[in-house]
Every structure is written in structure tokens, then in C-alpha cells.
Amino acid sequence: MPEQDFSGKTAIVTGAASGIGAVVAEELAARGAHVIVSDLNDGEAAEVADRIRASGGTADVCAADVSDADASRRLVEFAQEKGGGLHLAVNNAGIGGASELAGEYPLESWRKVIDVNLNGVFYGMRYQIPAMLETGGGAIVNMSSILGSVGFQNASAYVAAKHGVLGLTKTAAMEYAAKGIRINSVGPGFINTPLLSKNLDQEMLDGLAGMHPMGRIGSSEEVSALTCFLLSDRASFITGSYHLVDGGYTSQ
């Protein structure tokens, strides 16, 4: 069997219109998976699916707001309809939120970040897990962050949500370990994605790079490599774990 072969498997990737999600979707498809490319931005998601099909892969697009439980349910049903079941999922969709002190943090931004970054992961698993049980098992990767294990000033909502993702991942992994479903989380450091490049100027990006011992920010491809490994049978004894891709950031 080729290394990390996902032939015959259907995968959902949320937040897949750009950045880490898009690269993960393309890599899974290149390794044989039927990928459901999901994002609020269905136009950009369609472009990702087009690239996958142009490269010989299989992909469908399903717009979904992960903060809506019903939308998460419909996304899983779409995957079952198009792919004949569900075997893999990457709960990657996320937003940054306001940059404010905790004592001044806008309540609406708090609610939105928690809804997308934490509730969205729960809603995803709430429907993905039963679907995977129907196919005999599967694997899930929940995208956390380095800020799932350390703090960061002026980002209380984001940090709280990403810490929550770790606890949620560990708990669900314990519950389904004997039922054939592995669930892990990945903690990227600062990665060169639109979330950064559209919101920070070059001076700020250079400052972030300097915060990593490797002296640079990471790439989506580096995060995807670990994510796809964790989804593969080569990681068959790994569940409930938190894996960093952070250029040494959290070792300081």
C-alpha cells in the first residue's frame, strides 16, 4: 500500500477555501481521498475543488457555517450522499477575533470566536462521529494552535477557544478509542495564511517570525504534512494527542 493512501475514503475539510484547509484538502485528494471542500466562501472553495479535479482528484463543494449545528449536520449528510460514507474529517475553520484586553474585550467578538473556533469543532464531531461509526471507524484532526497551550495578550477569546479544543479532543478520543475512531489535535505556530497576511503588515509579520526559534513563520504545507499523517493508518496508535508545528515557539 502506498504511504498514506486514502483511496476509497471520504474526507470533510472545513475552512478549506484557503490557507491550511485548502492545502490539506488538496493533499488528501492527491493521496486518493474524495474530499468535501467546505467553507463559508463557497466561491473560493469551488476554486480549490476545481484545482483538485484538474489534478485528477475527486472533490465536491459544500458551503457551511460551522457555528450552526444544523449546517454541520447537513455537511455530514452531504458527505455521506456524495462519498458513500465518512471516514476522515479535519475541523479547521477558524477566525481571529478582536485584539483587546480581557477587561475590554467586545462581547460580540467573544461570542463569535467561541461559536466558530470551539462550538464549531464540537458541532462537527457531534455529527462526524456517528457517521464514522456507520463506516466502521475513522480519524479526525481538530485544528488547535500553539495558543491552545500558552497565552497571548489581547487574544482572550481565541486562546480560550483553542484551549477548549484540546480538552474536547482528548475527551472524545478517550470515548471512541475502542470504537475505531482516532481523534487528535494539531497546534500550528504562526503560519503564512491569509488570516495573517491580510491583517498584518510586513513589520508585524517580521516580528512574529522573530518569536519563533527557527526565525520564520511556517507554511500551510508543513501543517498539512502532519495533519495527513495523523489521519493515515501510519498513525494507528496515536489518539487524544496534541501535536505542534511551531518552529520551537512553545519550547521557549
N, C-alpha and C positions, 0 to 999 in steps of 0.2 A: 504493500500500500504506500503511495506517495506520502511524503511528510505532510502532516496537517491537511489531509484530504477531507473535504466537506461535501463530497459528491452525495446526492440523494438527500441532503439536509436542507431545511428551510430556516432562514435566519431573519429576525427583525433587528434593524438598527435604527434607533431614534436619534434625532438631531443629525441626520445623515446628509443634509443638503450641503454641508461644507465642513472644513476642518477635520478633526479626528473622526467624526462619524462618517464622512464621505470616504476617507481613506480606508477605514475598517470595512465599510460596505464593499468597496472595490477589491480589497484583498480577499475577503471571504468569497466573493464571486469568482475571483481568479482561481481560487482553490476548489471550486466546484459547487458552492452553495447557491441555492435560489434565494436571493436577497430581497427582502421587503424594505425598500428605502423610504423611511418615514421622517417627516419634518413638518413644521407649520408652513414653511415656504415650499409649497409643492412645485413651484416653477423650477427652483434650483435643484430640488430633489429629482425632478424629471431629467435634468441635465446629467446628474450623477448616474441615474438608471440608463440613460442613453449611452454614456461612456462605457458602462458595464456591458451592455448589449453589443456595442461596436467592437468590444474586445473579445466577443464570443461567450460572454457570461449570460446569466439569467437574472432578471430583476423586474420587480413591479413597484409602483409608487403608491403610497397611501398617506395622505395628509392626516396628521393627528396632533391634537393639543394634549400633551402628556399630563397636564394638570387637570384634565377632565377624565374621570374614571370611565365614563361611557365610551369616550373616544379610545381609551386604552383597550377596552373590551372589543370594540369594533375592529381595531387594528389586529388583534389576535385572530379574530374571526376571518378577517381578510387574508391573513397569512395561511390559515387552515384551508380556506377556499382555493387560493392560488397555488399553494405549495403542497397541499395534501396533509398538512400537519405542521407542527412547530417543534424544532429541535434546538435552536440556538437563539439567544437574544442578547443584545448589547443596549443597556439603558444608559444612553449617552447624552440625551438632550439636557441642556442646562443654560442658565442665564447668570449674569454677574451681579446685577442689583446695584443699589445706590452705594456710594462711598461716603459714609458718615460715621461719626462716633456713635457708640451704642446708645448713649443717653439722648441722642438727637436723631436716631435712625427713623426714616419715614415709615409709618406703619404699613402703607400700601405696598412699598417695596419689600418689606419684610414678608408680608403675606404672599406676594407674587413669587419671591425666591423660594420660599418653603414649598409653595404649591408645585412649582416646576421641578426644583432640584431634589426634593425629598419625597413629597407626595407622589410626584410623577414616577419615581422609582418603585414606590410601593404599589401604585396602581398597575404599573407594568407587570411586576411579578405576580400580583393578585390574579391576573388572567393568563399570564405566560405559564405559570407553574401547572395549573390544571391541564392546559393544552399539552404540555410536555409529558405529563403523566400518561396521557392518552397514547402518545407515541412510544412510550417505554423509557423515557428519560431525556435528558438534555443538559445543556450548560448555559449559564447566564453570567455575564460580566456587567457589573454596575460601575459606572464611571464616577469615582470619587475625585480626590485631588490630594495634593500634599496638605491642603488645608482641611483635610479630614483628620489629620493627626497633630497639626500645630495651629496656632492662632495667626491672625494677620489683622493689623489695625484697620479700622474703618470698613470691615467686611463681616460684621457680626452675622448677618443672615446667611451669607454664603458659607462661612465657616461652620455655623450651626447645622446647616443642611448637609454639608459634606461629612461632618462627624456622624450625623444621623444615618447616612447611607452605610457607613461602616457597621454600625450596630445592627441595622436592618439586614445587611448582607450576612453577617455572622449568625444571626438568629435563624434566618431562613435556611442557610446552609446546613445547620445542625438538624433542622426539622426534616429536610429532604435528602440527607446524605445516604440513607439506606434505601431510598426510593429511586435512585438513579439520576438525580439532578444535582449537579455541582454548581455552586454559586460563589463567585469571587468578586473582589473589587480591585480596581486599578487607580493609582494615585499619581496622575501626571504632575510634574512641576509646571513651570510657566512654558507654554507651548506656542509656537508660531502659528496661531489660528486667527481667523477674523475677529474673534472675541477680544484679542489683544490688539491686532494691527489697526482695527477700526476705531479703537478707543484710546490708544496711547500714541504719543509722538515718539520720534526716534530717540530722543534723550531719555525718555522714560523706559523705552524698550532696552536701551543700553544699560540702564540702571538695574533692570530686572535680570539681565544676563549676568551682571556682576555679582548678583546674590547667589548664583549657583557656582560651586567649586570648579565645575568644568568650564566656567567662563562664557557660557552661551545659554540660550533657551533651546528647548527641544523641538523636535519635528513630529508631526502627526504620524509619520511612518514609524517612528520609534515607539510610539504608544500602540499603534496598530499591531506591530510585531508581537508585543507581549499579550495584547488582548486576544489575538487569534491563537496564540499558543495555549492560553488558558481555556479557550473554547474547544480545543482539539483533544483527541484521545491521548495525546502525548502528555497531557496534564491530568491523567485519570485518577491520581491520588491527591489532587490539590482541590480543596474546597474550604470555604469560610475564611480565606486568606486575603490580605491586603498587600498589593504589590506596587512598589513605587517605580516611577520612571521620572527621576527628578534631578539628574546630574549632580547628585550629592547634596541637594538643598537641605534635606531633613537630617543629614548626618552632622550638621554644624552644632 
